[in-house]
Amino acid sequence: MAGYKETPRQKMIGMMYLVLTALLALNVSKQILDAFIVVNESMEVTNSNFSKKLDNTYSKFQKQYQSNPSKVAPYWEKAEKARKLSRDLENFIDSLKFTVIMTTENMKSYDSAKTRPLNRVERVDNFDIPTHFFIGNSEDGSNGQARVLKNRIDLYKKQMLDLVDPKMRGTIKMGLETEGKFLDSYKQPQNWEMHNFYHTILAATVTILNKIKAEVYNAEFDVVNNLYSAISAEDYKFDVIKAKVIPESRFVFSGESYNAEIIVAAYETKGKITGKWTPGAAELTPAMEANAHSIEGPDGVVSLSIPAGGVGLQKFAGFLQVVDPNGQTKKYPFNEEFVVAKRAVSISPTQMLVFYKGVPNPLKVVVPGGGSDTKVEISYGTVTKTDSNYVVNIPASLTGGPLRAVVTVSATYGEKRVTLGSESFRLKSIPEPDLSIANVKSVNVNRNVLIGNPTIYALRPPGFDLPATFTVQSYTFVTTSSEGQSIVLQGTGRTLTSDMVNQIKKARRDQVILIYDVKVQAPDGVRKLEKSITYRIS
């Protein structure tokens, strides 16, 4: 104020002037709020379109992988990792967005915030609660969620670039800049956290978070397209052309048919392709051609169906003939074998063709009669014979590794080992546990129940029958004060701290208690749960 001693009246007038100035600064016009809402809706549409565009890219990528697994697998596995990293960061950004909306609006549940559009949020002009949530009690945002988000973004950028060939990293437009030269309204330097989230109204905060999501999509799109382009960067130059038999199955039952397609590998023609085949032979010789069966098909593909008669190993052979670029007709021989077995039935639970990581998965295998020395193998993990049948163990890893494992069964028929079949299983982390305080399942709860047993329970969810134990390691406790301010406390272990218990004791009727960001030690490793606990004091 002034440099001389002021009277109480002058001090009061000066203080009122400061308050009025602050109120004028906070008076965000309806037109500006409407503009933020319009921009946010546009960002949400853009993100939705970007997501669909990425899905289309992954679909094309997967088709390339399915048509040539050995060549595409290294790039497809990296693309899958890029998708996992991006979805993890996207889900984290959404959790921040919905939590700050819930806290600012004083909603009763996290799910309510997820379903409420910004144009129906009443306190879109509030900046106190969003600032406290993202900046915390710090001058640089180091104690708030903004610093956590920045660290997640920096780690994401590094992990995504690690997926790209070092020679090509300079072509990737990652965006998501967190170390630039940021200036405040007075042209003074400030860090990323303060620049984006200090004194930012809720409408702007939500829009900024959706903008960051768009940058994540953009980075993901660039990385995945770079990996997709790398597939054909070193295409093979084919110098061998041969006929190939593609059977639906090499194992059929008596009375059924053996079905297969025969193609000329590495050769493409739009004309009709012809050939001959004969059963019971390993080779179709010129002397056998007169009595062989004729076959033909368009576009270089011939469909073959052979009735399955006698039980045991069956053979067939033949050739396809095509016209080469010089107009000469060339023959390409083929031969194949399959096993015919009597009908047998094995009905057993298959866990929806899913193996869970970190826990033993029971597997039942029944081999039709005639075979011996049964061997069960898996492409990822281990399979062990037990007294009752088999047990599959998948490494307890929450990230990395393939998304599927293939179980292959073979047996010996006569003197030859025959592959009887295979089945692809999805590899999944075990389901998240059910969370509760004092084992209370309902939303409305008496505070005395929570105080009497201030313990977080993480229990195996109903319907998941495999053995699994979860130990709570850390969590975040959120509620509001009587003045409507957000109270955020951190806890370790599964017991609520004394500060949290005191907050519950002081809780008003209809006050919301939220436990989220829960980390547990699960059989497949330490994981942060998507689930949260929400109670309303009754």
C-alpha positions as CSV (number, residue, x, y, z in Angstrom):
1,M,0.0,0.0,0.0
2,A,1.4,3.5,0.9
3,G,4.8,4.1,2.3
4,Y,3.4,6.0,5.3
5,K,1.5,4.8,8.3
6,E,-2.2,4.2,7.3
7,T,-5.3,4.6,9.4
8,P,-7.5,1.5,10.0
9,R,-10.0,3.0,7.5
10,Q,-7.3,3.4,4.8
11,K,-6.2,-0.2,5.4
12,M,-9.8,-1.4,5.1
13,I,-10.3,0.5,1.8
14,G,-7.0,-0.8,0.5
15,M,-7.9,-4.4,1.4
16,M,-11.4,-4.0,-0.3
17,Y,-9.7,-2.7,-3.4
18,L,-7.5,-5.8,-3.6
19,V,-10.5,-8.1,-3.1
20,L,-12.4,-6.2,-5.8
21,T,-9.5,-6.5,-8.2
22,A,-9.2,-10.3,-7.5
23,L,-13.0,-10.7,-8.1
24,L,-12.7,-8.8,-11.4
25,A,-9.9,-11.1,-12.4
26,L,-12.0,-14.1,-11.6
27,N,-15.0,-12.9,-13.5
28,V,-14.8,-15.3,-16.4
29,S,-17.5,-14.3,-19.0
30,K,-20.1,-16.8,-20.2
31,Q,-18.8,-16.4,-23.7
32,I,-15.3,-17.5,-22.7
33,L,-16.7,-20.5,-20.8
34,D,-18.9,-21.4,-23.8
35,A,-15.8,-21.2,-26.0
36,F,-13.9,-23.6,-23.8
37,I,-16.8,-26.1,-24.0
38,V,-17.0,-25.8,-27.8
39,V,-13.2,-26.4,-28.1
40,N,-13.4,-29.3,-25.7
41,E,-16.2,-30.9,-27.6
42,S,-14.1,-30.5,-30.8
43,M,-11.2,-32.1,-29.1
44,E,-13.3,-35.1,-28.0
45,V,-14.6,-35.5,-31.6
46,T,-11.0,-35.3,-32.9
47,N,-9.8,-37.9,-30.3
48,S,-12.6,-40.2,-31.3
49,N,-11.7,-40.0,-35.0
50,F,-8.0,-40.4,-34.2
51,S,-8.9,-43.6,-32.2
52,K,-10.8,-45.1,-35.1
53,K,-8.0,-44.2,-37.5
54,L,-5.5,-46.0,-35.1
55,D,-7.8,-49.0,-34.9
56,N,-7.8,-49.2,-38.8
57,T,-3.9,-49.0,-38.8
58,Y,-3.7,-51.8,-36.2
59,S,-6.2,-53.9,-38.2
60,K,-4.0,-53.6,-41.3
61,F,-0.9,-54.3,-39.3
62,Q,-2.5,-57.5,-37.8
63,K,-3.4,-58.8,-41.3
64,Q,0.2,-58.4,-42.3
65,Y,1.3,-60.3,-39.2
66,Q,-1.2,-63.1,-39.9
67,S,-0.1,-63.5,-43.5
68,N,3.6,-63.5,-42.7
69,P,4.3,-64.1,-38.9
70,S,8.0,-64.8,-39.1
71,K,8.7,-61.5,-41.0
72,V,6.2,-59.2,-39.3
73,A,6.3,-60.5,-35.7
74,P,9.2,-58.2,-34.4
75,Y,7.4,-55.1,-35.7
76,W,3.9,-56.3,-34.6
77,E,5.1,-57.0,-31.1
78,K,6.5,-53.5,-30.9
79,A,3.2,-52.1,-32.2
80,E,1.3,-54.0,-29.6
81,K,3.6,-52.5,-26.9
82,A,3.1,-49.0,-28.4
83,R,-0.7,-49.6,-28.1
84,K,-0.3,-50.8,-24.5
85,L,1.8,-47.8,-23.5
86,S,-0.6,-45.4,-25.1
87,R,-3.7,-46.9,-23.6
88,D,-2.1,-46.8,-20.2
89,L,-1.3,-43.1,-20.5
90,E,-4.7,-42.3,-22.0
91,N,-6.5,-44.1,-19.1
92,F,-4.3,-42.2,-16.6
93,I,-5.2,-38.9,-18.2
94,D,-8.9,-39.8,-18.1
95,S,-8.6,-40.8,-14.5
96,L,-7.2,-37.3,-13.7
97,K,-9.9,-35.6,-15.7
98,F,-12.8,-37.5,-14.1
99,T,-11.4,-37.2,-10.6
100,V,-10.9,-33.4,-10.9
101,I,-14.5,-33.0,-12.2
102,M,-15.8,-35.2,-9.4
103,T,-13.9,-33.3,-6.8
104,T,-14.8,-29.8,-8.1
105,E,-18.4,-30.7,-8.5
106,N,-18.5,-32.5,-5.2
107,M,-20.0,-35.5,-6.9
108,K,-20.8,-38.7,-5.0
109,S,-19.0,-41.1,-7.3
110,Y,-16.2,-41.4,-9.9
111,D,-18.6,-43.0,-12.4
112,S,-20.9,-40.0,-12.3
113,A,-18.1,-37.8,-13.4
114,K,-17.3,-40.2,-16.3
115,T,-20.8,-39.9,-17.7
116,R,-21.3,-36.1,-17.3
117,P,-20.4,-34.0,-20.3
118,L,-18.6,-30.7,-19.7
119,N,-21.6,-28.6,-20.8
120,R,-23.6,-30.0,-17.8
121,V,-20.9,-29.3,-15.2
122,E,-21.9,-26.4,-13.0
123,R,-18.6,-25.2,-11.6
124,V,-16.7,-25.0,-14.9
125,D,-15.3,-21.6,-13.9
126,N,-13.8,-22.8,-10.6
127,F,-10.0,-22.8,-10.5
128,D,-9.3,-23.3,-6.7
129,I,-10.0,-27.0,-6.6
130,P,-8.3,-27.9,-10.0
131,T,-5.3,-25.8,-9.0
132,H,-5.0,-27.6,-5.6
133,F,-5.5,-30.9,-7.3
134,F,-2.8,-30.4,-9.9
135,I,-0.3,-28.1,-8.2
136,G,-0.8,-29.1,-4.6
137,N,0.8,-27.2,-1.7
138,S,3.9,-26.2,-3.8
139,E,5.1,-23.2,-5.7
140,D,6.2,-25.2,-8.8
141,G,3.6,-28.0,-8.9
142,S,5.9,-30.6,-7.6
143,N,3.5,-31.8,-5.0
144,G,0.4,-32.1,-7.3
145,Q,-0.9,-34.4,-10.0
146,A,0.6,-32.2,-12.7
147,R,4.1,-33.4,-11.8
148,V,2.9,-37.0,-11.8
149,L,1.4,-36.4,-15.3
150,K,4.6,-34.8,-16.5
151,N,6.7,-37.7,-15.4
152,R,4.4,-40.2,-17.0
153,I,4.5,-38.2,-20.3
154,D,8.4,-38.1,-20.2
155,L,8.6,-41.8,-19.6
156,Y,6.0,-42.5,-22.3
157,K,8.0,-40.5,-24.9
158,K,11.2,-42.4,-24.0
159,Q,9.6,-45.8,-24.1
160,M,7.8,-45.1,-27.4
161,L,11.0,-43.8,-29.1
162,D,12.9,-47.0,-27.9
163,L,10.5,-49.0,-30.1
164,V,11.7,-47.2,-33.3
165,D,15.0,-47.8,-35.2
166,P,17.5,-45.3,-33.9
167,K,18.1,-44.1,-37.5
168,M,14.4,-43.2,-37.9
169,R,13.8,-41.6,-34.5
170,G,14.4,-38.1,-35.9
171,T,11.3,-38.5,-38.2
172,I,8.9,-39.2,-35.3
173,K,6.8,-36.2,-34.3
174,M,6.3,-37.0,-30.7
175,G,4.9,-33.6,-29.5
176,L,4.0,-33.7,-25.8
177,E,6.7,-31.1,-25.0
178,T,7.2,-30.7,-21.2
179,E,10.6,-28.9,-21.2
180,G,9.9,-25.9,-23.5
181,K,10.2,-22.2,-22.7
182,F,6.9,-21.5,-21.0
183,L,6.0,-17.9,-20.0
184,D,3.2,-16.6,-17.7
185,S,1.0,-13.6,-18.6
186,Y,3.8,-11.3,-17.3
187,K,6.4,-12.9,-19.7
188,Q,8.1,-14.5,-16.8
189,P,9.5,-18.1,-17.1
190,Q,7.5,-20.9,-15.6
191,N,7.5,-24.7,-15.8
192,W,5.1,-27.0,-17.7
193,E,3.1,-27.7,-14.6
194,M,2.4,-24.1,-13.6
195,H,1.9,-23.1,-17.3
196,N,-0.9,-25.6,-17.8
197,F,-2.6,-26.0,-14.5
198,Y,-2.0,-23.0,-12.2
199,H,-5.2,-20.9,-11.7
200,T,-6.7,-22.7,-14.6
201,I,-10.5,-23.0,-14.5
202,L,-12.1,-26.4,-14.7
203,A,-13.3,-25.9,-18.3
204,A,-9.8,-25.1,-19.4
205,T,-8.3,-27.9,-17.4
206,V,-10.5,-30.6,-19.0
207,T,-9.8,-29.1,-22.5
208,I,-6.0,-29.2,-21.8
209,L,-6.2,-32.9,-20.7
210,N,-8.1,-33.8,-23.9
211,K,-5.5,-31.9,-25.9
212,I,-2.8,-34.0,-24.3
213,K,-4.7,-37.1,-25.2
214,A,-4.8,-36.0,-28.8
215,E,-1.0,-35.6,-28.7
216,V,-0.7,-39.1,-27.3
217,Y,-2.8,-40.4,-30.2
218,N,-0.6,-38.4,-32.6
219,A,2.6,-39.9,-31.2
220,E,1.2,-43.4,-31.2
221,F,0.1,-43.0,-34.8
222,D,3.5,-41.8,-35.9
223,V,5.3,-44.7,-34.1
224,V,3.0,-47.4,-35.3
225,N,3.1,-46.2,-38.9
226,N,6.9,-46.1,-38.7
227,L,6.9,-49.7,-37.6
228,Y,4.4,-50.6,-40.3
229,S,6.5,-49.0,-43.0
230,A,9.6,-50.9,-41.7
231,I,7.9,-54.2,-42.7
232,S,8.5,-53.7,-46.4
233,A,11.7,-51.7,-46.0
234,E,13.8,-54.9,-46.6
235,D,11.4,-57.1,-48.6
236,Y,12.7,-60.5,-49.7
237,K,13.6,-61.1,-53.4
238,F,11.9,-64.5,-54.1
239,D,14.0,-66.9,-56.2
240,V,12.0,-70.1,-55.4
241,I,8.5,-70.9,-56.5
242,K,6.7,-74.0,-55.3
243,A,3.3,-75.4,-54.7
244,K,2.0,-75.3,-51.1
245,V,-0.8,-77.2,-49.4
246,I,-2.7,-75.3,-46.7
247,P,-5.0,-77.8,-44.8
248,E,-7.8,-76.7,-42.6
249,S,-6.6,-79.5,-40.3
250,R,-4.1,-82.4,-40.5
251,F,-6.3,-84.4,-38.1
252,V,-9.8,-85.5,-39.2
253,F,-12.3,-88.1,-38.0
254,S,-13.5,-91.1,-40.0
255,G,-16.5,-90.1,-42.0
256,E,-15.4,-86.5,-42.4
257,S,-13.4,-84.9,-45.2
258,Y,-9.9,-83.6,-45.3
259,N,-10.1,-80.0,-46.7
260,A,-7.1,-78.0,-48.0
261,E,-6.1,-75.2,-50.4
262,I,-3.2,-75.6,-52.7
263,I,-1.4,-72.4,-53.8
264,V,1.7,-71.5,-55.8
265,A,3.8,-69.6,-53.2
266,A,5.4,-66.4,-54.3
267,Y,3.5,-66.5,-57.6
268,E,0.5,-64.4,-58.6
269,T,-1.8,-65.1,-61.6
270,K,-5.2,-63.9,-62.7
271,G,-5.8,-66.9,-65.0
272,K,-7.0,-70.4,-64.3
273,I,-4.6,-72.8,-62.6
274,T,-4.8,-76.5,-63.2
275,G,-3.2,-79.7,-61.9
276,K,-3.6,-83.3,-60.8
277,W,-3.4,-85.3,-57.6
278,T,-3.6,-88.9,-56.4
279,P,-4.2,-90.5,-53.0
280,G,-1.9,-92.9,-51.2
281,A,1.4,-91.7,-52.8
282,A,4.3,-89.5,-51.7
283,E,4.9,-88.4,-55.3
284,L,2.9,-88.2,-58.5
285,T,5.1,-89.7,-61.2
286,P,4.5,-89.2,-65.0
287,A,3.4,-92.9,-65.2
288,M,0.6,-92.2,-62.7
289,E,-0.8,-89.0,-64.4
290,A,-3.3,-90.8,-66.6
291,N,-5.2,-92.2,-63.6
292,A,-4.8,-89.1,-61.4
293,H,-7.7,-86.7,-60.4
294,S,-7.8,-83.4,-62.2
295,I,-8.1,-80.1,-60.2
296,E,-8.4,-76.5,-61.1
297,G,-9.1,-73.1,-59.6
298,P,-9.0,-69.3,-60.3
299,D,-6.4,-66.8,-59.0
300,G,-3.7,-69.4,-58.3
301,V,-5.7,-71.2,-55.6
302,V,-7.2,-74.7,-55.8
303,S,-9.5,-76.1,-53.2
304,L,-9.1,-79.8,-52.4
305,S,-11.5,-82.1,-50.5
306,I,-10.6,-85.7,-49.7
307,P,-13.0,-88.1,-48.1
308,A,-11.5,-89.6,-44.9
309,G,-11.8,-93.4,-45.1
310,G,-9.6,-95.7,-43.2
311,V,-8.1,-94.9,-39.8
312,G,-4.4,-93.9,-39.6
313,L,-1.8,-91.9,-41.6
314,Q,-3.0,-90.9,-45.1
315,K,-0.9,-89.5,-47.9
316,F,-1.6,-87.7,-51.2
317,A,0.6,-86.0,-53.9
318,G,0.2,-84.1,-57.1
319,F,1.2,-81.0,-59.0
320,L,0.0,-77.6,-60.1
321,Q,0.9,-76.1,-63.4
322,V,1.1,-72.4,-64.3
323,V,2.3,-70.3,-67.1
324,D,5.5,-68.3,-66.3
325,P,6.2,-64.8,-67.5
326,N,7.9,-66.2,-70.6
327,G,4.8,-68.1,-71.6
328,Q,6.2,-71.5,-70.6
329,T,4.0,-74.0,-68.7
330,K,5.7,-75.2,-65.5
331,K,4.7,-77.9,-63.0
332,Y,5.1,-77.5,-59.3
333,P,4.8,-80.7,-57.2
334,F,3.2,-81.0,-53.8
335,N,2.7,-83.8,-51.2
336,E,1.1,-83.9,-47.8
337,E,0.0,-86.2,-45.0
338,F,-2.9,-86.2,-42.5
339,V,-4.2,-88.5,-39.8
340,V,-7.7,-90.0,-39.7
341,A,-8.9,-91.1,-36.3
342,K,-12.1,-92.6,-34.9
343,R,-14.4,-90.2,-33.2
344,A,-13.7,-89.4,-29.6
345,V,-15.2,-86.7,-27.4
346,S,-13.5,-84.7,-24.6
347,I,-15.6,-82.1,-22.8
348,S,-13.8,-80.1,-20.2
349,P,-13.8,-76.5,-19.0
350,T,-11.4,-74.3,-21.1
351,Q,-11.4,-71.1,-19.0
352,M,-12.7,-69.3,-22.2
353,L,-9.4,-70.1,-23.9
354,V,-7.6,-67.9,-21.5
355,F,-4.4,-68.5,-19.4
356,Y,-3.9,-66.1,-16.5
357,K,-0.4,-64.8,-15.6
358,G,1.2,-65.8,-12.3
359,V,-1.2,-68.5,-11.2
360,P,-1.4,-72.2,-12.2
361,N,-4.0,-72.9,-15.0
362,P,-5.4,-76.4,-15.2
363,L,-5.5,-77.9,-18.7
364,K,-7.2,-81.1,-19.8
365,V,-6.0,-82.9,-22.9
366,V,-7.5,-86.1,-24.3
367,V,-5.9,-87.8,-27.3
368,P,-8.0,-90.0,-29.6
369,G,-7.1,-93.7,-29.6
370,G,-4.2,-95.1,-31.6
371,G,-1.6,-92.6,-30.5
372,S,1.2,-93.0,-27.9
373,D,3.9,-90.9,-26.3
374,T,1.7,-87.8,-26.0
375,K,3.6,-84.5,-25.9
376,V,1.9,-81.2,-24.9
377,E,4.0,-78.0,-25.7
378,I,3.3,-74.3,-25.3
379,S,4.8,-71.4,-27.2
380,Y,5.1,-69.2,-24.1
381,G,5.3,-70.3,-20.5
382,T,5.5,-73.9,-19.2
383,V,3.2,-76.9,-19.2
384,T,3.7,-79.6,-16.6
385,K,2.1,-83.1,-16.4
386,T,0.2,-83.7,-13.2
387,D,-1.6,-86.8,-11.7
388,S,-4.9,-85.5,-13.1
389,N,-3.8,-83.9,-16.4
390,Y,-1.7,-80.8,-17.0
391,V,-1.0,-77.4,-15.5
392,V,0.1,-74.3,-17.4
393,N,2.1,-71.5,-15.8
394,I,2.6,-68.1,-17.6
395,P,5.4,-65.8,-16.3
396,A,4.1,-63.2,-13.9
397,S,4.7,-60.2,-16.1
398,L,2.2,-57.3,-16.4
399,T,4.0,-55.8,-19.5
400,G,5.9,-57.3,-22.4
401,G,5.7,-60.7,-23.8
402,P,3.2,-62.0,-26.4
403,L,-0.6,-61.6,-26.1
404,R,-1.3,-65.2,-26.9
405,A,0.2,-68.7,-26.3
406,V,-0.3,-71.7,-28.5
407,V,-0.7,-75.2,-27.0
408,T,0.3,-77.9,-29.4
409,V,-0.4,-81.6,-28.9
410,S,1.4,-84.4,-30.7
411,A,1.5,-88.2,-30.5
412,T,3.3,-91.1,-32.1
413,Y,1.3,-93.1,-34.7
414,G,3.3,-96.1,-35.9
415,E,6.9,-94.8,-36.2
416,K,5.9,-91.2,-37.0
417,R,5.2,-88.3,-34.6
418,V,2.1,-86.5,-35.7
419,T,0.9,-83.1,-34.6
420,L,-2.7,-83.6,-33.6
421,G,-3.7,-80.0,-33.3
422,S,-3.1,-76.7,-31.5
423,E,-5.2,-74.1,-29.7
424,S,-4.5,-70.5,-29.2
425,F,-5.1,-69.0,-25.7
426,R,-5.2,-65.4,-24.7
427,L,-2.8,-64.4,-22.0
428,K,-4.4,-62.1,-19.5
429,S,-3.5,-60.6,-16.1
430,I,-5.7,-61.9,-13.4
431,P,-8.9,-59.8,-12.8
432,E,-8.6,-56.8,-10.5
433,P,-9.7,-57.6,-6.9
434,D,-12.8,-56.3,-5.3
435,L,-12.0,-53.3,-3.1
436,S,-13.8,-52.2,0.1
437,I,-13.2,-50.7,3.5
438,A,-14.3,-52.9,6.4
439,N,-15.7,-55.3,3.7
440,V,-18.6,-52.9,3.1
441,K,-20.1,-53.3,-0.4
442,S,-22.8,-50.7,-0.4
443,V,-22.2,-47.0,-1.3
444,N,-24.1,-45.6,1.7
445,V,-22.3,-46.4,5.0
446,N,-22.4,-45.4,8.6
447,R,-19.1,-43.7,9.6
448,N,-18.9,-45.9,12.7
449,V,-18.6,-49.0,10.5
450,L,-15.6,-47.6,8.7
451,I,-14.0,-46.3,11.9
452,G,-14.5,-49.7,13.6
453,N,-12.5,-51.5,11.0
454,P,-10.4,-49.0,9.0
455,T,-8.9,-51.7,6.7
456,I,-8.9,-51.8,2.9
457,Y,-9.8,-55.3,1.7
458,A,-8.6,-56.5,-1.8
459,L,-10.3,-59.8,-2.4
460,R,-10.5,-62.2,-5.3
461,P,-13.5,-61.2,-7.4
462,P,-16.5,-63.6,-7.6
463,G,-16.3,-66.0,-10.4
464,F,-12.5,-66.2,-10.6
465,D,-11.8,-69.6,-9.2
466,L,-8.0,-69.7,-9.5
467,P,-6.0,-69.1,-6.4
468,A,-5.0,-65.5,-6.1
469,T,-3.9,-63.3,-3.1
470,F,-3.7,-59.5,-3.2
471,T,-1.8,-57.3,-0.7
472,V,-2.6,-53.5,-0.7
473,Q,0.7,-51.5,-0.9
474,S,-0.5,-47.9,-1.3
475,Y,-3.5,-45.7,-2.1
476,T,-4.9,-42.2,-2.2
477,F,-7.6,-41.0,0.1
478,V,-9.8,-38.1,-1.1
479,T,-12.6,-36.2,0.6
480,T,-13.8,-32.6,1.1
481,S,-13.7,-30.2,4.0
482,S,-16.8,-28.4,5.4
483,E,-15.7,-25.5,3.2
484,G,-15.7,-27.6,0.1
485,Q,-11.9,-27.9,-0.2
486,S,-10.4,-31.1,-1.5
487,I,-8.5,-33.1,1.1
488,V,-6.0,-35.6,-0.5
489,L,-4.0,-38.0,1.8
490,Q,-1.6,-40.7,0.8
491,G,-1.6,-44.1,2.6
492,T,0.6,-47.2,2.6
493,G,-0.3,-50.7,3.6
494,R,-4.0,-51.6,3.9
495,T,-4.9,-49.7,7.1
496,L,-6.2,-46.2,7.0
497,T,-4.0,-43.6,8.7
498,S,-5.1,-41.8,11.8
499,D,-5.6,-38.6,9.8
500,M,-8.0,-40.5,7.5
501,V,-9.9,-41.9,10.4
502,N,-10.2,-38.4,11.9
503,Q,-11.6,-37.2,8.5
504,I,-14.2,-39.9,8.6
505,K,-15.1,-39.1,12.2
506,K,-15.7,-35.5,11.2
507,A,-17.5,-36.4,8.0
508,R,-20.9,-34.8,7.4
509,R,-24.0,-36.6,6.2
510,D,-23.8,-37.3,2.4
511,Q,-20.0,-36.5,2.4
512,V,-18.1,-38.6,-0.1
513,I,-15.1,-40.7,0.7
514,L,-13.0,-41.8,-2.2
515,I,-10.1,-44.3,-2.3
516,Y,-8.3,-44.6,-5.7
517,D,-4.9,-45.0,-7.2
518,V,-4.7,-48.3,-5.3
519,K,-1.5,-50.4,-5.8
520,V,-1.5,-54.0,-4.8
521,Q,1.0,-56.9,-4.9
522,A,-0.8,-59.4,-7.1
523,P,0.3,-62.9,-8.1
524,D,1.4,-61.4,-11.5
525,G,3.3,-58.5,-10.0
526,V,2.7,-55.0,-8.6
527,R,-0.2,-53.3,-10.3
528,K,-2.1,-50.0,-10.0
529,L,-5.8,-50.8,-10.1
530,E,-8.5,-49.1,-12.2
531,K,-11.1,-49.8,-9.5
532,S,-11.7,-47.3,-6.7
533,I,-13.8,-47.2,-3.5
534,T,-16.6,-44.6,-3.1
535,Y,-18.7,-44.2,0.1
536,R,-21.3,-41.7,1.0
537,I,-21.7,-41.1,4.7
538,S,-25.2,-41.9,5.8
